[in-house]
């Protein structure tokens, strides 16, 4: 049984003693299975022309792991190896959708979201970005698409800097918004300045075209931290721009109905993965044993949405 099927089964098990609720909608698995590393055909990520990520020349940010750990956004040192192994597992199906015969349209644009706030999606996005940045012949652009909360923007000290929303202005380009980090494979695109017309900006042809151009290089992974699907209008727009969607589900707390409704907001042809967050490595109340895939920390106090 795969990760997605296990997550759905666990969500259903939590509700078995409750009055009848709407029947769960089957979650659509990503196309294809994880692939083993092997010789890549011409035109794959390994052989694609190394075109630099368009980015600012005047700014460099440092990935401060101790600071991220203090904020509850990476694992404590004694759990670091275990969490790293878990993210290696979860990223494999996503990588499979970016390469070879399993490659999806815009498959290297991945949105991480949740049904409701405080599910741990930003924790998941950051750890997934760090894991993906370890892949050889890859570049990761971490995008703060949660323009209302902008947690990633704040974490990296980019408040007030031009970013994702500002790209809606014809005079703003990636060279003015994407910031390099001290990891040569990781870049950050902050949320940008708030705008009352955020939904319309994100839905514009210009934004779709810019995102497509950024993802045109198959070496590149665009990873977007999006708002919760059932809370903001921006969430559905950001999700529609991606080729793959990851929905974070908080163990023992996220109602099955909320997960079902969140899945229903996403186009049927778009592959979806579920990540069960804050699951104990032993018995999880109402969920049964589910220790192999446990993400996030129960004492996460980041206010993550």
C-alpha positions, 0 to 999 in steps of 0.5 A: 500500500502506497503513502497516499493510500495509507494516509487516506485509510488513516483519515477514514479510520479516525472517522469510523465512530462518527456520524455518517460524513460525505464519502471520501474522494479517492486521492489521485496518485502521482503518475508513475512510480519512483525511479532508480538512478540510471543513465539519463537520456539526452535532454534530461536534467543532467544534460540540459544546458546549465542556464543560470537561475535569473537572480539578483546580483546585489543580495545573498542570504545565508541558510542558517540551520540553527536558526531554522531549528530554533524556529521549529522548522528543521528537526533537532540534531538527534532527529535530523538523520531520520527526517532526512531519510523520510524526505528522501522517500517523499521526494522520489515520486515527485522527482519521477514526475519531472523526468523520463517517460513519467515526466508531467507537464510542468512537473517540476513546478510543485505546490505544497499546501494544506486544507486548513491553517496550522497543518505544517505546510511551511515546515514541509516546504522548507525541508523538502526544498533542502532535500531537493537541493541535495540532488545532483544536477538540480536547482531549487527555487523556493517560492513564497506563494503564501502572499498573505502570511509570507512565513518564508519571506520573514524567515529569510529576512526578505520582508519588504523586498520585491517578490512573487506578487511584484512580478505581476508588474510588467516592469519587474523581472526575476533578476530583481526578485529571486535571491541567491543563497549560500547553497549554490543549488537553492534560491528564494523568491519572496512573496513581495509587497502585498496587493489587494488584487493578489488573486487577479495578479496570480491569475494573470497570463503574465504570471503563468508565462513567467512561471513557465519560463522559469520552469522551462529548464528541466534542471530547475525545480520550482517549489511553491509554499501556497496558502491553505486551500479552504481559506484563501482565494489565492490558494486555488490560483497558485495550485492551478499553476503547478504540475504536482501538488502536495497536501499536508495533513495534520495527524489526528486533527485534520478532519477527513471532510476538510481533506476531501473538500481540499482535493475536490478544489484541484483539477482532476488531471493534476497528481496529488500527494499527501504528507501526514504531518506530526505523526508519532512513531508509535500509536497515533490516536485514531489513526493506527500505527503510522511511523514511517512517514512522520513529518513536523514536530508536535511543539511547532510554534511557528504559527505555520499556515 
